[in-house]
């Protein structure tokens, strides 16, 4: 006799694993289908392998962080919030630590410690894990899901969760399969695009300073003279352009504007100083370093590696002595310190995006259960939904919360 599962989970990322574990914990017969040879591959890449699991922000900040998706997520976040996630990890032996801006990481600073917790959770609650399993289509009957068809044959089940992720990092298995599955049963898919992504610049000098971070800067993004986004924090020069936390947090808005043309970013290296105050500081530095090259003087304001490029942009010889700097040259330095600009031409390929925007329309999903409003027994969780948040643990929390709610909701 063919096995009939209570819950078929499609996708072995954080949303799928927590959902499968929670349903198993409730005594349900569960199978998790993972397309790759091992679940959790994308999780291991989170925060360059350190795994920023959540944030300490209060509920209202979380809800605001997701924009239009925030209201939809309220029940999921209330059911399994950041504190419950941290308690769950602690109960499995993984302590968490809080870092800058409320970001929460495993104490080990290793994503594999989080993955091991999830794998143990599945094992402890008798969840069957079937890897190298590609779901080809959903099986339905009388407006209810009855199972899935895979590359290894049919699997029958009373409930199916699609937790296949978005389009980023396809090598981990996130290739948009969930959108096709949902669309095949009538769900509308909002256009997808990268939500957290780096950019390529018109300026080629960035390559000479690749890997150089700039900290405590104010970055404004403008298009056609109008400010479209602004962030204070840290950025990073790359061989192709710009990345880093502040750029990534503005990236969704910039991506939305790029079809209308290039976007300019203006970097204020000393946002706490007015131009007049900064001029006073610059004069003090010039007096202090009078007999030395101007590049030595600038190390107070910008990273050392950036000084040759910076002085070139100011049309000043790097070896010119600080005491020889003229008033017009000083004005050019101040202008660049308060607004060095770069032109963002295009975003990097969506395959490099940390998070995908767009996805399954939220008005076609029950926010209190994560069940489809169109097909009985079908559920969604994680990045496959039209939900995305900023960097800092918000996207992983959304995956854990929606997955937990789905696993908690099946009858």
Buried (B, 14 or more C-beta within 10 A) or exposed (E): EEEEBBBBBBBBBBBBBBBBBBBBBBEBBBBBBBBBEBBBBBBBBBBEEBBBBBBBBEBEEBBEBBBEBBEBBBBBBEBBBBEBBBEBBEEBEBEBEEBEBBBBBBEBEBBBBBBBBBBEBBEEBEBBBBEEBBBEEBBBEEEEBBBBBBEEEEBEBBBBBBBBBBBBBBEBBBBBBBBBBBEEBEBEBBEBBBBBBBBBBEBEBBEBBBEBBBEEBBBBBBBEEEEBBBBEBBBBBBEBBBBBBBBBBBBBBBBBBBEEEBBBBBBBBBBEBEEEEBBEBBEEBBEEBEEBBBBBBBEEBBBEBBBBBBBEBBEBBBEBBBEBBEEEBBEBBBEBBBBBEBBBBBBBEBEBBBBBBBBBBBEBBBBEBBBBEBBBBBBBBBBBBBBBBBBBBBBBBBBBBBBBBBBBBBE
